[in-house]
Amino acid sequence: MDMDIFQANKQMANFVGANVPDLLPRDELIDRLRVIAEAGKLQAGLRALTEYVGAMHYLMARCDLIQESGLDFIVSSDWPFDLVKEVANDLVAGYARSTEFEKCMQVLQPGFALLPESADVPHGASRQYCSLTLNVGRSRLVLMFLFREGFVLSPERLRDVGLLAGYFASFLRCGGTKVDRDFELTDRELECLFWIAEGKTSDEIAMILGISRNTINNYITSVMRKTATKTRSEAIAFAVRNNLV
């Protein structure tokens, strides 16, 4: 994957075509973010920012944790899980190659990179994506967007998103502890999710937790309903992507 960051003014021309009408006005976005922040809903806020800039999908990661093992530095994402893994691997490599000066210069400057030809992107999405780096306290976050093919990016909206994303992430302390998730899994559902991520069967989880197999299956069904997943594997992928296990 070529993850080199290009200059925004050189790459903007690659997004050609008609702009998508009826994007959310700035004042409405600010009002919506205020309500969402008070409720502590991270994913809803990221979705509002994504819609404001006219993107299809978002991914937020913590750069200060990017060299740790696994995907713990992914804060939240609605990208396909396999695509998250590919991007994460290259983010680690790219971040290690960057100098401290280059990292500072990237803050609030739109960057563009290409997904590999082998990657499965969501239907209608461009292989070129946009990233915005922002600071929240001592932590550095990167917010990445997938856009539709032929979409014309607005530099003004990207600037707004960079500033508002920093405010929103700071309010929810995305640079520190985990925030409450939008889907609000119960403690018991999180326990079941943890154990299926460990490869345990319903019978084994029932023995561990001291409750019936049917109750375990009900909890797991509830987890998949709340996370909009269809299988246990998808639920595990969702949990890893959203830093739940």
Secondary structure, DSSP 8 states (H G I E B T S, - for coil): -----B-HHHHGGGS-S---SS---HHHHHHHHHHHHHHT-HHHHHHHHHHHHT-SEEEEEEGGGTTSSTTTTEEEE-S-HHHHHHHHHHHHHHHHHS-HHHHHHTBT--EEEE--TTS---TTEEEEEEEEEEEETTEEEEEEEEEETT----HHHHHHHHHHHHHHHHHTTTTSS----TT---HHHHHHHHHHHTT--HHHHHHHHTS-HHHHHHHHHHHHHHTT-SSHHHHHHHHHHTT--
